[in-house]
Structures are given as C-alpha cells and as structure tokens.
C-alpha cells in the first residue's frame, strides 16, 4: 500500500467549462467539468472554482478516483443552496454560459497508510470525497474492513447506490454500507441521526479504526 501523504501533488490553475450535469437527488447535481489541463489529485482532495473572472470561489471535492496520469474531466457533487450566487445559476440551467477557472488540488483529506479498519461517515454532498477515497482504495486493493455510514433526512436524499455497490464488489475485505434516515423512516433502513450508529459501527469494525468524516 502506497503512503500518498508523502508526495506533494502539483498545483494547477486551468480554465474549464461545464461538460455535463445530471441530478442525483432533488437538491444535488453531479457536475462534470472539462478542464484545459489535467488536474492530478489525491482521492479526497478538492478544488476551488471561480467563474467569469470573479474573486469569489466555491470549493468542491472530487467525486471519483483519480486517474493515474491526471485527467481533464473532473466530477463533483454540488448541492443547491437557495439564494446561492453560483448554485442558483447552476440549478437554473444558466451556468453553462459561464467561464470557469479551477485551481487545485487542495486539502489534507486522503487515506493514510495502515492496516486498521475504516469508518467513513457522510451526509449530503459530503459523499463526494468518500466516494473518491473508496473507489481509489478499491482500485489499489486496499485490504481493510470498512463501514460507510451515509445520513439523509428521507429516502430521496440517498444516492450513489450503484457506485457504492461497485466499490463493495471490488473490496478485498469486509465492506458494509449503512444508510440512515433522520426524519422519514423507511422499512429496512436505519433511523435517527447518523452519529447514533457510530458505536455499532465501531463494535463491528473492532480496534485501531481510522475515521473519515464529510458531513454538514
């Protein structure tokens, strides 16, 4: 297993445009940007995005595993913030007319080397960096038990089931996915706040657990 924390990633600033959008939930879009230059990154990191020459920026985590040589097409999960300067345009369908600048990667969120189990806790669009981290770990054949806790208010807030199923199929150790609904219960799904299920996950995983959290 490679300790990626020992290697600095090259920082890139590049122009980009929105290549595609697709709805994941009622308030989260999957957004693909096509950049002029590849952006190498560690799974779990993020970029800053500016538009039309503005000094204002928004930060979004990569939502897929990095390519070995970097990639010009990058994917993020973006949640609509009503009244948001950028997301109102994005969800209103006018953001395709904007010119973008991406700079990154940023952040220290990535999988540390080790042999202990993994506890991943996500909510909303916070699933993005964990999806990237887990896809990359599965590709690298990381052999560590893992529980992914994903919290939403109702079933309509859950997404990514196909990608999570693919991760579980490729995982070389134990992998459990626990969706949790805080407001609208559903048969067969855990209820309450996602934090209420951490103790049970730790009991399932055992000792020396490393936790990775990306939530509201």
Protein Blocks (a to p, Z undefined) as FASTA:
>chain_A
ZZfklpccdddddddddfbdcdfblmbccdddddfbdcdddehiacdddeehiabdcddd
dfbdcdfkopfbdcddddddehiaklmmmmnopmmmpccdddddedjddcdedjbdcddd
dehjllmmmmmmmmmmmmnopacddddddddfblmlgghklmmmmmmmmpcbdcdddddd
fklccehiaedjfklmmmmmmmmnoghiacddddZZ
